[in-house]
């Protein structure tokens, strides 16, 4: 639809982006897409039939997540070229597109967010209960909904919505990058099988997993570059944001080491 309603966009030569700017864009895209949704994978796969093939799941996730994101990135790049002075891609929509197309876009965004956050709020309630919070399922979801509503209202009314969201997505890397590394290593170690008996153990946790998570978070924080905080390693490399590979690698590499040390300590 955008292709049909937008006039031809002239692409002119410009100064190439620096590596710091490029890596910052990669980090932002990773946080808002695959990395940011890594912790929610089980929230959706649990509703699939047990006999669903792995290749079908991988294909559905890759095509369903990758193709729309690639198209939206291309759209954002086109808006940035057509409106180089636009503060963010969202406000640029109303300038480059007719009003009726912007309305359709916003309605689709609202429907999408409602469908996604419905499952996420449910999962968050389950997590709170697993942590020992004495709330029923609906009470936990209600608490999450109220908190999200208050934070969302504060962000929208702050006057710097896009900057806040971008910074928030970047800071999410500090948590999600090492979490993904630890989870993938643990998944490979267990060969994708988690016994049901382990899920029945309440209020227990893996010290090795928590330790690897904390070490990965420290590594990611040292390598992050945001408008409010620049890690010392990122600053040493000219502002290059290396938080994604740093968090992933440190979390993934330290988890098996800490796990082995924990097992040796128990054996002794």
C-alpha positions in Angstrom: 0.0 0.0 0.0 2.9 2.4 0.8 4.4 1.7 -2.6 1.1 2.7 -4.3 0.6 6.0 -2.5 4.1 7.4 -2.1 5.7 9.3 -4.9 9.1 8.3 -6.2 11.8 8.9 -3.6 15.1 10.3 -4.9 18.1 8.7 -3.2 21.1 11.0 -3.2 24.6 10.3 -2.2 25.5 11.1 1.3 28.2 10.6 3.9 28.5 6.9 5.0 27.4 6.0 8.5 30.1 5.3 11.0 30.6 1.9 12.5 29.3 3.2 15.9 26.1 4.3 14.3 25.7 1.1 12.3 26.3 -1.1 15.4 23.9 1.0 17.4 21.2 0.4 14.7 22.0 -3.4 14.8 21.6 -3.4 18.6 18.3 -1.5 18.4 16.9 -3.8 15.7 18.1 -6.9 17.7 16.5 -5.7 20.9 13.2 -4.9 19.3 12.9 -8.1 17.3 14.4 -11.6 17.8 16.4 -10.9 20.9 13.6 -9.0 22.6 11.1 -11.8 22.0 13.4 -14.6 22.9 12.0 -14.9 26.4 8.5 -15.1 25.0 9.0 -18.1 22.7 7.7 -20.6 25.2 4.6 -18.4 25.8 3.5 -19.2 22.3 4.9 -22.6 21.6 3.1 -24.0 24.6 -0.2 -23.6 22.7 1.0 -25.5 19.7 0.0 -29.2 19.2 2.7 -31.6 20.6 3.2 -33.1 17.2 4.0 -29.8 15.4 7.2 -30.3 13.4 10.3 -28.3 14.2 10.9 -27.1 10.7 7.3 -25.8 10.4 7.9 -23.8 13.6 11.2 -22.4 12.4 9.8 -21.5 9.0 6.7 -19.8 10.5 8.8 -17.8 12.9 11.4 -16.9 10.3 9.0 -15.9 7.6 6.3 -14.4 9.9 8.8 -12.4 11.9 11.5 -11.7 9.3 9.6 -10.6 6.2 7.3 -8.0 7.9 10.3 -6.6 9.8 12.4 -6.3 6.7 9.6 -4.5 4.9 9.0 -2.1 7.9 12.8 -1.4 8.0 12.7 -0.6 4.3 9.7 1.7 4.9 11.5 3.4 7.8 14.6 3.9 5.6 12.4 5.4 2.8 10.8 7.8 5.3 14.3 8.9 6.6 15.4 9.6 3.0 12.3 11.5 2.1 12.2 13.4 5.3 15.7 13.8 6.6 14.6 16.3 9.2 12.0 14.0 10.8 12.6 13.4 14.4 11.4 9.8 14.3 9.7 7.5 11.7 6.3 7.6 13.5 5.8 11.3 13.1 7.1 11.1 9.5 4.2 8.8 8.6 1.6 11.6 8.7 3.7 13.8 6.5 4.6 11.3 3.7 1.4 9.2 3.7 -2.2 10.2 3.3 -4.3 10.3 6.5 -6.4 7.2 5.7 -3.3 5.1 5.4 -1.9 6.3 8.7 -5.2 5.4 10.4 -5.1 1.9 9.0 -1.5 1.5 10.2 -2.3 2.7 13.7 -5.3 0.4 14.0 -3.2 -2.6 12.9 -0.6 -1.6 15.5 -3.1 -1.4 18.3 -4.7 -4.8 17.4 -1.2 -6.4 17.2 -0.1 -5.0 20.5 -3.4 -6.1 22.2 -3.0 -9.7 20.9 0.7 -9.9 21.9 0.4 -8.3 25.3 -2.5 -10.4 26.3 -0.3 -13.5 26.2 2.6 -11.7 27.7 0.6 -10.4 30.7 -0.6 -13.9 31.3 2.9 -15.2 31.3 4.1 -12.4 33.6 1.4 -13.4 36.0 2.7 -17.0 35.9 6.2 -15.7 36.6 5.1 -13.7 39.6 3.4 -16.8 41.0 6.5 -18.9 40.4 8.6 -16.3 42.4 6.3 -16.8 45.3 4.1 -13.7 45.1 0.9 -14.6 46.8 -1.5 -13.5 44.1 -4.1 -15.3 42.1 -3.6 -15.4 38.3 -6.1 -12.7 37.6 -4.7 -10.5 40.4 -1.2 -10.8 39.0 -2.4 -9.9 35.5 -4.3 -6.9 36.9 -1.2 -5.6 38.8 0.8 -5.9 35.6 -1.8 -4.2 33.5 -2.1 -1.2 35.9 1.7 -0.8 36.1 2.0 -1.0 32.3 -0.8 1.5 31.9 0.8 4.0 34.3 4.2 3.7 32.7 2.8 3.9 29.2 0.8 7.0 30.0 3.9 8.7 31.6 5.9 7.9 28.5 3.3 9.2 26.0 2.8 12.4 28.0 6.6 13.0 28.5 7.1 14.6 25.0 10.1 12.4 24.2 8.3 9.1 23.3 10.6 7.9 20.6 13.8 8.6 22.5 12.4 6.9 25.6 11.4 3.8 23.7 14.7 3.6 21.8 16.7 3.9 25.0 14.4 1.4 26.8 15.0 -1.1 23.9 18.7 -0.7 24.1 18.7 -1.2 27.9 16.7 -4.4 27.4 19.8 -5.9 25.8 21.5 -5.9 29.2 18.9 -8.4 30.4 18.0 -10.3 27.2 21.4 -10.9 25.6 22.9 -12.9 28.5 19.5 -14.6 29.1 19.4 -15.8 25.6 23.0 -17.1 25.8 22.3 -19.0 29.0 19.0 -20.4 27.8 20.4 -21.6 24.5 23.3 -23.4 26.2 21.0 -25.0 28.7 18.6 -26.0 25.9 21.5 -27.7 24.0 22.8 -29.3 27.2 19.3 -30.9 27.9 18.8 -31.6 24.2 15.6 -29.6 24.1 14.0 -31.7 26.8 13.0 -30.4 30.2 11.5 -33.1 32.5 8.1 -32.3 34.0 9.4 -33.1 37.5 11.8 -30.2 37.4 8.9 -27.8 36.7 7.3 -28.9 40.0 10.1 -27.7 42.1 8.9 -24.4 43.6 11.1 -21.4 44.7 14.3 -23.0 43.4 16.9 -21.6 41.0 20.2 -22.5 39.4 23.1 -20.6 41.0 25.1 -21.2 37.8 22.4 -19.7 35.7 22.0 -16.6 37.9 25.7 -16.1 38.1 26.2 -16.4 34.3 23.2 -14.0 33.9 24.8 -11.4 36.2 28.2 -11.7 34.5 26.6 -11.3 31.1 24.7 -8.3 32.2 27.9 -6.6 33.5 29.6 -7.3 30.1 26.6 -5.9 28.2 26.5 -2.8 30.4 30.2 -2.2 29.8 29.7 -2.3 26.0 26.4 -0.4 25.6 26.0 3.0 24.1 22.8 5.0 24.8 21.9 8.6 25.2 21.9 8.4 29.0 24.8 6.0 29.5 27.9 4.9 27.6 29.8 1.9 28.8 33.6 2.3 29.2 34.3 -0.4 26.6 31.9 1.2 24.1 33.5 4.6 24.7 37.0 3.1 24.2 35.9 1.8 20.8 34.6 5.2 19.6 31.0 4.6 20.8 30.5 1.2 19.1 27.7 -0.7 20.8 28.9 -4.2 21.4 26.4 -5.1 24.1 24.6 -7.8 22.1 27.6 -10.0 21.3 29.2 -9.3 24.7 26.1 -10.3 26.7 25.4 -13.3 24.5 29.0 -14.6 24.6 29.7 -14.0 28.3 26.4 -15.5 29.4 26.8 -18.6 27.1 30.5 -19.2 28.0 30.3 -18.7 31.7 27.2 -20.8 32.3 28.7 -24.2 31.6 31.8 -23.2 33.6 29.8 -22.2 36.6 27.6 -25.2 36.2 30.6 -27.6 36.3 32.0 -25.8 39.3 28.7 -26.2 41.1 28.5 -29.9 40.3 32.1 -30.4 41.5 31.3 -28.6 44.7 28.2 -30.8 45.3 30.3 -33.9 44.6 32.9 -32.9 47.1 
